[in-house]
Amino acid sequence: MSVTARIPRTISRIGYAMITSTDQSTGKDTYGEVKLLPHIAGGREYTAEPQGETYEVWADGLAVYSENANSGYEIQLTTVAITDDVEEDWYRKTITSDGAAEYATSDTAAAPEFALFILEETTDGIGKVTFFGKC
């Protein structure tokens, strides 16, 4: 019996889709168009920490019930460069000049939420897509 190990090698592409609305009764998110960052943005590494609380019920020293409240993820993503789309979508900045990129930020802008796709090349040639639904 042979086992083929899938080892991540490098981030090949990064994509995201902004959350356009959330159904308040079900919590289901609706996403906009998926945007792929150009290769110049070059993803190098990422970490993802789940946000939320874990609720447990214990009986006789054992956890008999556990529930996780998913509040999304705190993502740290290192890229080589940043693009105008990311400046506008993630950081709510607008381009104010046609020449060198100058940005203005609204202090009242709410922090955006989006889905993040990280596409990695692997040694088996198939690849791997990691999806974070609410960042």
C-alpha positions in Angstrom: 0.0 0.0 0.0 1.5 3.3 -1.1 0.5 6.6 0.3 1.1 9.8 -1.7 1.7 12.8 0.6 0.4 16.2 -0.6 2.9 18.8 0.5 2.1 22.5 0.0 4.9 24.1 -2.0 3.9 27.7 -2.7 0.9 30.0 -3.0 0.2 30.3 -6.7 -2.8 32.7 -6.6 -4.9 34.6 -4.2 -8.6 35.5 -4.7 -11.4 37.1 -2.8 -15.1 37.9 -3.0 -16.6 40.7 -1.0 -19.7 39.8 1.2 -22.5 41.9 -0.3 -25.2 40.9 2.2 -26.0 38.6 5.1 -29.5 37.1 5.7 -30.2 38.1 9.3 -32.5 35.1 9.9 -30.2 32.4 8.6 -26.8 34.0 8.8 -26.1 33.0 5.2 -23.7 35.3 3.3 -24.1 36.4 -0.3 -20.8 37.1 -2.1 -19.9 39.4 -5.0 -17.6 38.6 -7.9 -14.5 36.6 -7.2 -11.4 38.7 -7.9 -8.0 37.1 -8.4 -5.0 39.2 -7.4 -2.5 39.5 -10.3 0.7 37.5 -10.0 2.6 40.7 -9.2 0.8 40.7 -5.8 2.6 37.4 -5.0 1.3 35.7 -1.9 4.1 34.4 0.3 2.6 33.1 3.5 -0.6 33.3 5.6 -1.9 32.4 9.0 -5.5 32.0 10.0 -6.8 32.2 13.6 -10.5 31.3 14.1 -12.5 33.9 16.0 -15.4 33.0 18.3 -16.3 31.2 21.5 -16.5 27.5 22.4 -19.4 26.5 24.7 -19.0 23.2 26.5 -21.2 21.3 28.9 -19.4 19.0 31.4 -20.8 16.0 33.3 -18.7 13.7 35.5 -15.5 15.3 34.4 -16.2 14.8 30.7 -17.3 17.2 28.0 -20.7 15.9 26.9 -21.6 18.8 24.6 -19.5 21.3 22.7 -20.6 24.1 20.3 -18.4 26.6 18.5 -19.7 30.1 17.6 -17.9 30.9 14.3 -17.1 34.6 14.2 -14.9 34.3 11.1 -11.1 34.3 10.9 -8.3 36.8 11.6 -6.1 36.4 8.6 -2.5 37.6 8.3 -1.5 37.5 4.6 1.9 38.5 3.4 2.2 39.6 -0.2 4.9 41.1 -2.3 2.8 44.0 -3.5 -0.7 45.4 -3.0 -3.1 46.3 -5.8 -5.6 49.1 -6.2 -8.5 46.6 -5.9 -7.2 45.5 -2.5 -6.8 49.1 -1.4 -10.4 49.9 -2.4 -12.1 46.7 -1.3 -10.2 45.7 1.9 -9.1 49.0 3.2 -12.0 51.2 1.9 -9.5 53.7 0.3 -10.3 55.6 -2.9 -7.8 56.7 -5.5 -7.7 60.5 -5.5 -5.1 61.2 -8.2 -4.6 59.9 -11.8 -0.8 60.1 -11.4 1.0 58.5 -8.5 -1.4 56.5 -6.3 -2.8 58.6 -3.6 -5.5 57.3 -1.3 -8.0 58.9 1.0 -9.7 56.9 3.8 -13.1 57.5 5.3 -13.0 57.3 9.1 -16.7 56.2 9.1 -16.2 53.3 6.7 -17.1 49.9 8.3 -14.5 47.2 8.2 -15.3 45.1 5.1 -16.0 41.3 5.2 -15.0 39.0 2.4 -14.2 35.4 1.5 -10.6 34.6 0.8 -9.3 31.9 -1.5 -5.7 30.8 -1.3 -4.5 28.5 -4.2 -1.4 26.5 -3.5 0.7 24.3 -5.7 1.5 20.9 -4.2 3.9 18.1 -5.0 1.2 15.8 -6.4 0.4 18.3 -9.2 -3.2 18.6 -8.1 -3.0 21.7 -5.9 -5.0 22.8 -2.9 -7.5 25.6 -2.4 -8.0 26.9 1.1 -11.3 28.9 1.6 -12.1 31.2 4.4 -15.8 32.2 4.2 -15.8 35.3 6.4 -12.7 37.4 6.9 
